[in-house]
Amino acid sequence: MKIIKIHAESPEQEKIETVLEILRQGGTVVYPTDTVYGLGANIFQEKAV
């Protein structure tokens, strides 16, 4: 598990690229919303879904 903190006010391009690569490789991401945590995955990667 890797924790990558991205601040909405000043997102860092390098961190965004890291998250995109995780999703491209079939990984999943967890992110906070106003009320709960969301789960993100690439729907085109069978192992992610």
C-alpha distance matrix in Angstrom:
0.0 3.8 6.7 9.8 13.0 15.9 19.3 21.6 24.6 23.6 20.7 20.0 20.5 18.1 15.1 16.5 16.9 13.2 12.3 15.3 14.3 11.1 13.5 16.1 14.2 13.8 10.3 10.1 9.8 10.8 13.6 16.3 19.9 23.1 22.9 19.6 16.1 16.1 14.1 14.5 14.8 17.4 20.2 21.6 18.8 19.7 16.5 14.7 17.5
3.8 0.0 3.8 6.4 9.8 12.7 16.2 18.7 21.5 20.2 17.4 16.4 17.1 14.6 11.6 13.5 14.1 10.5 10.0 13.4 12.8 10.1 12.9 15.5 14.3 14.5 11.0 10.8 9.5 10.6 12.6 15.3 19.0 22.2 22.5 19.6 16.1 16.2 14.5 14.5 15.2 17.5 20.8 22.1 19.6 21.2 18.3 16.1 19.1
6.7 3.8 0.0 3.8 6.4 9.7 12.9 15.6 18.4 17.3 14.8 14.4 15.8 13.9 10.5 12.5 14.0 10.9 10.1 13.9 14.2 11.8 14.1 17.2 16.6 16.7 13.1 11.9 9.5 9.5 10.4 12.7 16.3 19.3 19.9 17.4 14.1 14.7 14.0 14.3 15.8 18.4 21.7 23.5 21.5 23.2 20.7 18.0 20.5
9.8 6.4 3.8 0.0 3.8 6.4 9.9 12.6 15.2 13.8 11.2 10.6 12.1 10.6 7.0 9.1 11.1 8.6 8.0 11.7 12.6 11.1 13.3 16.1 16.3 16.8 13.6 12.5 9.7 10.1 10.0 12.3 15.7 18.6 20.0 17.9 14.7 14.9 14.4 14.0 15.6 17.8 21.3 22.9 21.4 23.6 21.6 18.7 21.2
13.0 9.8 6.4 3.8 0.0 3.8 6.5 9.6 12.0 11.1 9.1 9.5 12.0 11.4 7.9 9.7 12.7 11.1 10.3 13.8 15.4 14.2 15.8 18.8 19.5 19.8 16.6 14.9 11.5 11.0 9.6 10.8 13.9 16.4 18.2 16.8 14.1 14.7 15.2 15.2 17.5 19.8 23.1 25.0 23.9 26.2 24.4 21.2 23.4
15.9 12.7 9.7 6.4 3.8 0.0 3.8 6.4 8.9 7.9 5.5 6.9 9.4 10.0 6.9 7.7 11.2 10.8 9.8 12.6 15.0 14.6 15.5 18.3 19.7 20.1 17.4 15.7 12.3 12.0 9.8 11.0 13.3 15.7 18.1 17.2 14.8 14.8 15.6 14.9 17.3 19.2 22.4 24.3 23.8 26.4 25.1 21.8 23.7
19.3 16.2 12.9 9.9 6.5 3.8 0.0 3.8 5.5 5.5 5.2 7.9 11.0 12.4 10.0 10.5 14.1 14.3 13.3 15.8 18.4 18.2 18.9 21.6 23.3 23.6 20.9 18.9 15.3 14.4 11.6 11.6 13.1 14.7 17.6 17.5 15.8 16.2 17.7 17.4 20.1 22.0 25.0 27.1 26.9 29.5 28.4 24.9 26.6
21.6 18.7 15.6 12.6 9.6 6.4 3.8 0.0 3.8 5.6 5.6 9.3 11.7 14.0 11.9 11.1 14.9 15.8 14.3 16.1 19.2 19.2 19.1 21.8 24.0 24.0 21.7 19.5 16.0 15.1 11.8 11.4 11.9 13.2 16.6 16.9 15.6 15.7 17.5 16.9 19.8 21.5 24.2 26.4 26.7 29.4 28.7 25.1 26.4
24.6 21.5 18.4 15.2 12.0 8.9 5.5 3.8 0.0 3.8 6.3 9.8 12.5 15.1 13.7 13.4 16.9 18.1 17.2 18.9 21.9 22.3 22.4 24.8 27.0 27.4 25.1 23.1 19.7 18.8 15.5 14.9 15.1 15.8 19.3 20.1 19.1 19.4 21.3 20.7 23.4 24.9 27.6 29.7 30.1 32.9 32.3 28.7 30.1
23.6 20.2 17.3 13.8 11.1 7.9 5.5 5.6 3.8 0.0 3.8 6.4 9.4 11.9 11.1 11.3 14.5 15.8 15.7 17.3 19.9 20.7 21.3 23.4 25.5 26.4 24.2 22.7 19.4 19.2 16.4 16.5 17.4 18.7 22.0 22.3 20.7 20.7 22.0 21.0 23.3 24.5 27.6 29.2 29.4 32.4 31.7 28.3 30.1
20.7 17.4 14.8 11.2 9.1 5.5 5.2 5.6 6.3 3.8 0.0 3.8 6.4 8.8 7.7 7.5 10.8 12.2 11.9 13.5 16.1 17.0 17.6 19.6 21.7 22.7 20.6 19.3 16.2 16.5 14.1 15.1 16.3 18.3 21.4 21.1 19.0 18.5 19.3 17.9 19.9 21.0 24.2 25.7 25.7 28.8 28.0 24.8 26.7
20.0 16.4 14.4 10.6 9.5 6.9 7.9 9.3 9.8 6.4 3.8 0.0 3.8 5.5 5.5 6.5 8.9 10.2 11.1 12.7 14.6 15.9 17.1 18.7 20.5 22.1 20.1 19.5 16.8 17.7 16.0 17.5 19.3 21.6 24.4 23.7 21.2 20.6 20.8 19.1 20.5 21.3 24.8 25.8 25.5 28.7 27.8 24.8 27.2
20.5 17.1 15.8 12.1 12.0 9.4 11.0 11.7 12.5 9.4 6.4 3.8 0.0 3.8 5.5 5.1 6.2 8.7 10.0 10.5 12.3 14.4 15.4 16.3 18.5 20.3 19.0 18.9 16.8 18.3 17.1 19.2 20.8 23.4 26.2 25.2 22.5 21.3 20.9 18.7 19.5 19.6 23.0 23.6 23.5 26.9 26.3 23.5 26.0
18.1 14.6 13.9 10.6 11.4 10.0 12.4 14.0 15.1 11.9 8.8 5.5 3.8 0.0 3.8 5.5 5.1 6.3 8.9 9.9 10.7 12.6 14.5 15.2 16.7 19.0 17.4 17.8 16.0 18.0 17.4 19.8 22.0 24.9 27.3 25.9 22.8 21.7 21.0 18.8 19.2 19.4 23.1 23.4 22.7 26.1 24.9 22.5 25.4
15.1 11.6 10.5 7.0 7.9 6.9 10.0 11.9 13.7 11.1 7.7 5.5 5.5 3.8 0.0 3.8 5.4 5.0 6.4 8.7 9.9 10.8 12.7 14.3 15.6 17.2 15.1 14.9 12.7 14.3 13.7 16.3 18.7 21.7 23.8 22.3 19.2 18.3 17.6 15.8 16.7 17.5 21.2 22.1 21.2 24.3 22.9 20.2 22.9
16.5 13.5 12.5 9.1 9.7 7.7 10.5 11.1 13.4 11.3 7.5 6.5 5.1 5.5 3.8 0.0 3.8 5.4 5.2 6.2 8.7 10.0 10.7 12.3 14.4 15.8 14.1 13.8 11.7 13.6 12.8 15.5 17.4 20.5 22.8 21.3 18.3 16.8 16.1 13.7 14.5 14.9 18.5 19.4 19.0 22.3 21.5 18.6 21.0
16.9 14.1 14.0 11.1 12.7 11.2 14.1 14.9 16.9 14.5 10.8 8.9 6.2 5.1 5.4 3.8 0.0 3.8 5.5 5.0 6.2 8.7 9.9 10.3 12.3 14.5 13.5 14.2 13.1 15.7 15.7 18.7 20.7 24.0 26.0 24.3 21.0 19.2 17.8 15.0 14.9 14.6 18.2 18.4 17.8 21.3 20.5 18.1 20.9
13.2 10.5 10.9 8.6 11.1 10.8 14.3 15.8 18.1 15.8 12.2 10.2 8.7 6.3 5.0 5.4 3.8 0.0 3.8 5.4 5.2 6.4 8.8 9.9 10.8 12.9 11.2 12.1 11.1 13.8 14.5 17.7 20.2 23.7 25.3 23.2 19.7 18.2 16.5 14.1 13.9 14.2 18.0 18.4 17.1 20.2 18.8 16.5 19.6
12.3 10.0 10.1 8.0 10.3 9.8 13.3 14.3 17.2 15.7 11.9 11.1 10.0 8.9 6.4 5.2 5.5 3.8 0.0 3.8 5.4 5.1 6.4 8.7 10.0 11.0 9.0 9.0 7.7 10.5 11.2 14.6 17.0 20.6 22.1 19.8 16.3 14.5 12.8 10.4 10.5 11.3 15.1 16.0 14.9 17.9 16.7 13.9 16.6
15.3 13.4 13.9 11.7 13.8 12.6 15.8 16.1 18.9 17.3 13.5 12.7 10.5 9.9 8.7 6.2 5.0 5.4 3.8 0.0 3.8 5.4 5.1 6.1 8.7 10.1 9.4 10.1 9.7 12.9 13.5 17.0 18.8 22.4 24.0 21.8 18.4 16.0 14.0 10.8 10.1 9.6 13.3 13.6 13.0 16.5 15.9 13.4 16.0
14.3 12.8 14.2 12.6 15.4 15.0 18.4 19.2 21.9 19.9 16.1 14.6 12.3 10.7 9.9 8.7 6.2 5.2 5.4 3.8 0.0 3.8 5.4 4.9 6.2 8.8 8.5 10.5 11.0 14.6 16.0 19.6 21.8 25.4 26.7 24.3 20.7 18.4 15.9 12.9 11.4 10.6 14.3 13.9 12.5 15.8 14.8 13.0 16.2
11.1 10.1 11.8 11.1 14.2 14.6 18.2 19.2 22.3 20.7 17.0 15.9 14.4 12.6 10.8 10.0 8.7 6.4 5.1 5.4 3.8 0.0 3.8 5.5 5.3 6.6 5.1 7.1 8.0 11.7 13.7 17.5 19.9 23.7 24.5 21.7 18.0 15.9 13.1 10.6 9.1 9.4 13.1 13.3 11.3 14.1 12.4 10.3 13.7
13.5 12.9 14.1 13.3 15.8 15.5 18.9 19.1 22.4 21.3 17.6 17.1 15.4 14.5 12.7 10.7 9.9 8.8 6.4 5.1 5.4 3.8 0.0 3.8 5.4 5.2 4.9 6.1 7.5 11.2 13.1 16.9 18.7 22.5 23.3 20.6 17.1 14.3 11.4 8.2 6.0 5.7 9.5 10.0 8.6 11.7 10.9 8.3 11.1
16.1 15.5 17.2 16.1 18.8 18.3 21.6 21.8 24.8 23.4 19.6 18.7 16.3 15.2 14.3 12.3 10.3 9.9 8.7 6.1 4.9 5.5 3.8 0.0 3.8 5.5 7.2 9.5 11.3 15.1 16.9 20.6 22.3 26.0 27.0 24.3 20.8 17.9 15.0 11.6 8.8 6.8 10.1 9.1 7.8 11.4 11.1 9.6 12.5
14.2 14.3 16.6 16.3 19.5 19.7 23.3 24.0 27.0 25.5 21.7 20.5 18.5 16.7 15.6 14.4 12.3 10.8 10.0 8.7 6.2 5.3 5.4 3.8 0.0 3.8 5.7 9.1 11.7 15.4 17.9 21.7 23.8 27.6 28.2 25.2 21.5 18.9 15.6 12.8 9.9 8.6 11.5 10.5 7.9 10.6 9.3 8.6 12.1
13.8 14.5 16.7 16.8 19.8 20.1 23.6 24.0 27.4 26.4 22.7 22.1 20.3 19.0 17.2 15.8 14.5 12.9 11.0 10.1 8.8 6.6 5.2 5.5 3.8 0.0 3.8 6.8 10.1 13.6 16.4 20.1 22.0 25.8 26.0 22.8 19.3 16.5 13.0 10.4 7.1 6.4 8.8 8.5 5.4 7.6 6.1 4.8 8.4
10.3 11.0 13.1 13.6 16.6 17.4 20.9 21.7 25.1 24.2 20.6 20.1 19.0 17.4 15.1 14.1 13.5 11.2 9.0 9.4 8.5 5.1 4.9 7.2 5.7 3.8 0.0 3.8 6.9 10.4 13.4 17.2 19.5 23.3 23.4 20.1 16.5 14.1 10.7 8.8 6.5 7.7 10.6 11.4 8.7 10.3 8.1 5.8 9.3
10.1 10.8 11.9 12.5 14.9 15.7 18.9 19.5 23.1 22.7 19.3 19.5 18.9 17.8 14.9 13.8 14.2 12.1 9.0 10.1 10.5 7.1 6.1 9.5 9.1 6.8 3.8 0.0 3.8 6.9 10.1 13.7 15.9 19.7 19.6 16.4 12.7 10.4 7.0 5.6 4.8 7.6 10.3 12.3 10.3 11.6 9.8 6.4 8.7
9.8 9.5 9.5 9.7 11.5 12.3 15.3 16.0 19.7 19.4 16.2 16.8 16.8 16.0 12.7 11.7 13.1 11.1 7.7 9.7 11.0 8.0 7.5 11.3 11.7 10.1 6.9 3.8 0.0 3.8 6.5 10.3 12.8 16.5 16.8 13.8 10.1 8.2 5.8 5.0 6.5 9.7 12.6 14.9 13.5 15.2 13.5 10.0 11.9
10.8 10.6 9.5 10.1 11.0 12.0 14.4 15.1 18.8 19.2 16.5 17.7 18.3 18.0 14.3 13.6 15.7 13.8 10.5 12.9 14.6 11.7 11.2 15.1 15.4 13.6 10.4 6.9 3.8 0.0 3.8 7.0 9.8 13.4 13.4 10.3 6.5 5.6 4.6 6.2 9.1 12.6 14.9 17.8 16.6 17.9 16.2 12.7 13.8
13.6 12.6 10.4 10.0 9.6 9.8 11.6 11.8 15.5 16.4 14.1 16.0 17.1 17.4 13.7 12.8 15.7 14.5 11.2 13.5 16.0 13.7 13.1 16.9 17.9 16.4 13.4 10.1 6.5 3.8 0.0 3.8 6.7 10.3 11.1 8.7 5.5 5.2 6.5 7.7 11.2 14.4 16.7 19.7 19.1 20.7 19.5 15.8 16.6
16.3 15.3 12.7 12.3 10.8 11.0 11.6 11.4 14.9 16.5 15.1 17.5 19.2 19.8 16.3 15.5 18.7 17.7 14.6 17.0 19.6 17.5 16.9 20.6 21.7 20.1 17.2 13.7 10.3 7.0 3.8 0.0 3.8 6.9 7.8 6.2 4.3 6.0 8.9 10.8 14.5 17.8 19.7 22.9 22.5 23.9 22.8 19.1 19.5
19.9 19.0 16.3 15.7 13.9 13.3 13.1 11.9 15.1 17.4 16.3 19.3 20.8 22.0 18.7 17.4 20.7 20.2 17.0 18.8 21.8 19.9 18.7 22.3 23.8 22.0 19.5 15.9 12.8 9.8 6.7 3.8 0.0 3.8 5.5 5.5 5.6 6.6 10.2 12.0 15.8 18.7 20.1 23.5 23.7 25.1 24.5 20.7 20.5
23.1 22.2 19.3 18.6 16.4 15.7 14.7 13.2 15.8 18.7 18.3 21.6 23.4 24.9 21.7 20.5 24.0 23.7 20.6 22.4 25.4 23.7 22.5 26.0 27.6 25.8 23.3 19.7 16.5 13.4 10.3 6.9 3.8 0.0 3.8 6.3 8.3 9.9 13.7 15.6 19.4 22.3 23.5 27.0 27.3 28.6 28.0 24.3 23.9
22.9 22.5 19.9 20.0 18.2 18.1 17.6 16.6 19.3 22.0 21.4 24.4 26.2 27.3 23.8 22.8 26.0 25.3 22.1 24.0 26.7 24.5 23.3 27.0 28.2 26.0 23.4 19.6 16.8 13.4 11.1 7.8 5.5 3.8 0.0 3.8 7.2 9.5 13.2 15.9 19.6 22.7 23.6 27.2 27.4 28.1 27.4 23.9 23.1
19.6 19.6 17.4 17.9 16.8 17.2 17.5 16.9 20.1 22.3 21.1 23.7 25.2 25.9 22.3 21.3 24.3 23.2 19.8 21.8 24.3 21.7 20.6 24.3 25.2 22.8 20.1 16.4 13.8 10.3 8.7 6.2 5.5 6.3 3.8 0.0 3.8 6.5 10.0 13.1 16.7 20.1 21.0 24.6 24.4 24.9 24.0 20.5 19.9
16.1 16.1 14.1 14.7 14.1 14.8 15.8 15.6 19.1 20.7 19.0 21.2 22.5 22.8 19.2 18.3 21.0 19.7 16.3 18.4 20.7 18.0 17.1 20.8 21.5 19.3 16.5 12.7 10.1 6.5 5.5 4.3 5.6 8.3 7.2 3.8 0.0 3.8 6.8 9.9 13.5 17.1 18.4 21.8 21.3 22.0 20.9 17.3 17.2
16.1 16.2 14.7 14.9 14.7 14.8 16.2 15.7 19.4 20.7 18.5 20.6 21.3 21.7 18.3 16.8 19.2 18.2 14.5 16.0 18.4 15.9 14.3 17.9 18.9 16.5 14.1 10.4 8.2 5.6 5.2 6.0 6.6 9.9 9.5 6.5 3.8 0.0 3.8 6.6 10.2 13.6 14.7 18.2 18.0 18.9 18.2 14.5 14.1
14.1 14.5 14.0 14.4 15.2 15.6 17.7 17.5 21.3 22.0 19.3 20.8 20.9 21.0 17.6 16.1 17.8 16.5 12.8 14.0 15.9 13.1 11.4 15.0 15.6 13.0 10.7 7.0 5.8 4.6 6.5 8.9 10.2 13.7 13.2 10.0 6.8 3.8 0.0 3.8 6.9 10.5 11.8 15.2 14.5 15.3 14.4 10.7 10.6
14.5 14.5 14.3 14.0 15.2 14.9 17.4 16.9 20.7 21.0 17.9 19.1 18.7 18.8 15.8 13.7 15.0 14.1 10.4 10.8 12.9 10.6 8.2 11.6 12.8 10.4 8.8 5.6 5.0 6.2 7.7 10.8 12.0 15.6 15.9 13.1 9.9 6.6 3.8 0.0 3.8 7.1 9.0 12.1 11.8 13.4 12.9 9.1 9.5
14.8 15.2 15.8 15.6 17.5 17.3 20.1 19.8 23.4 23.3 19.9 20.5 19.5 19.2 16.7 14.5 14.9 13.9 10.5 10.1 11.4 9.1 6.0 8.8 9.9 7.1 6.5 4.8 6.5 9.1 11.2 14.5 15.8 19.4 19.6 16.7 13.5 10.2 6.9 3.8 0.0 3.8 6.0 8.7 8.0 9.8 9.6 5.9 6.8
17.4 17.5 18.4 17.8 19.8 19.2 22.0 21.5 24.9 24.5 21.0 21.3 19.6 19.4 17.5 14.9 14.6 14.2 11.3 9.6 10.6 9.4 5.7 6.8 8.6 6.4 7.7 7.6 9.7 12.6 14.4 17.8 18.7 22.3 22.7 20.1 17.1 13.6 10.5 7.1 3.8 0.0 3.8 5.4 5.5 8.3 9.2 6.4 7.5
20.2 20.8 21.7 21.3 23.1 22.4 25.0 24.2 27.6 27.6 24.2 24.8 23.0 23.1 21.2 18.5 18.2 18.0 15.1 13.3 14.3 13.1 9.5 10.1 11.5 8.8 10.6 10.3 12.6 14.9 16.7 19.7 20.1 23.5 23.6 21.0 18.4 14.7 11.8 9.0 6.0 3.8 0.0 3.8 5.5 7.1 9.2 7.1 6.3
21.6 22.1 23.5 22.9 25.0 24.3 27.1 26.4 29.7 29.2 25.7 25.8 23.6 23.4 22.1 19.4 18.4 18.4 16.0 13.6 13.9 13.3 10.0 9.1 10.5 8.5 11.4 12.3 14.9 17.8 19.7 22.9 23.5 27.0 27.2 24.6 21.8 18.2 15.2 12.1 8.7 5.4 3.8 0.0 3.8 6.2 9.0 8.3 8.3
18.8 19.6 21.5 21.4 23.9 23.8 26.9 26.7 30.1 29.4 25.7 25.5 23.5 22.7 21.2 19.0 17.8 17.1 14.9 13.0 12.5 11.3 8.6 7.8 7.9 5.4 8.7 10.3 13.5 16.6 19.1 22.5 23.7 27.3 27.4 24.4 21.3 18.0 14.5 11.8 8.0 5.5 5.5 3.8 0.0 3.8 5.6 5.4 6.7
19.7 21.2 23.2 23.6 26.2 26.4 29.5 29.4 32.9 32.4 28.8 28.7 26.9 26.1 24.3 22.3 21.3 20.2 17.9 16.5 15.8 14.1 11.7 11.4 10.6 7.6 10.3 11.6 15.2 17.9 20.7 23.9 25.1 28.6 28.1 24.9 22.0 18.9 15.3 13.4 9.8 8.3 7.1 6.2 3.8 0.0 3.8 5.4 5.3
16.5 18.3 20.7 21.6 24.4 25.1 28.4 28.7 32.3 31.7 28.0 27.8 26.3 24.9 22.9 21.5 20.5 18.8 16.7 15.9 14.8 12.4 10.9 11.1 9.3 6.1 8.1 9.8 13.5 16.2 19.5 22.8 24.5 28.0 27.4 24.0 20.9 18.2 14.4 12.9 9.6 9.2 9.2 9.0 5.6 3.8 0.0 3.8 5.5
14.7 16.1 18.0 18.7 21.2 21.8 24.9 25.1 28.7 28.3 24.8 24.8 23.5 22.5 20.2 18.6 18.1 16.5 13.9 13.4 13.0 10.3 8.3 9.6 8.6 4.8 5.8 6.4 10.0 12.7 15.8 19.1 20.7 24.3 23.9 20.5 17.3 14.5 10.7 9.1 5.9 6.4 7.1 8.3 5.4 5.4 3.8 0.0 3.8
17.5 19.1 20.5 21.2 23.4 23.7 26.6 26.4 30.1 30.1 26.7 27.2 26.0 25.4 22.9 21.0 20.9 19.6 16.6 16.0 16.2 13.7 11.1 12.5 12.1 8.4 9.3 8.7 11.9 13.8 16.6 19.5 20.5 23.9 23.1 19.9 17.2 14.1 10.6 9.5 6.8 7.5 6.3 8.3 6.7 5.3 5.5 3.8 0.0
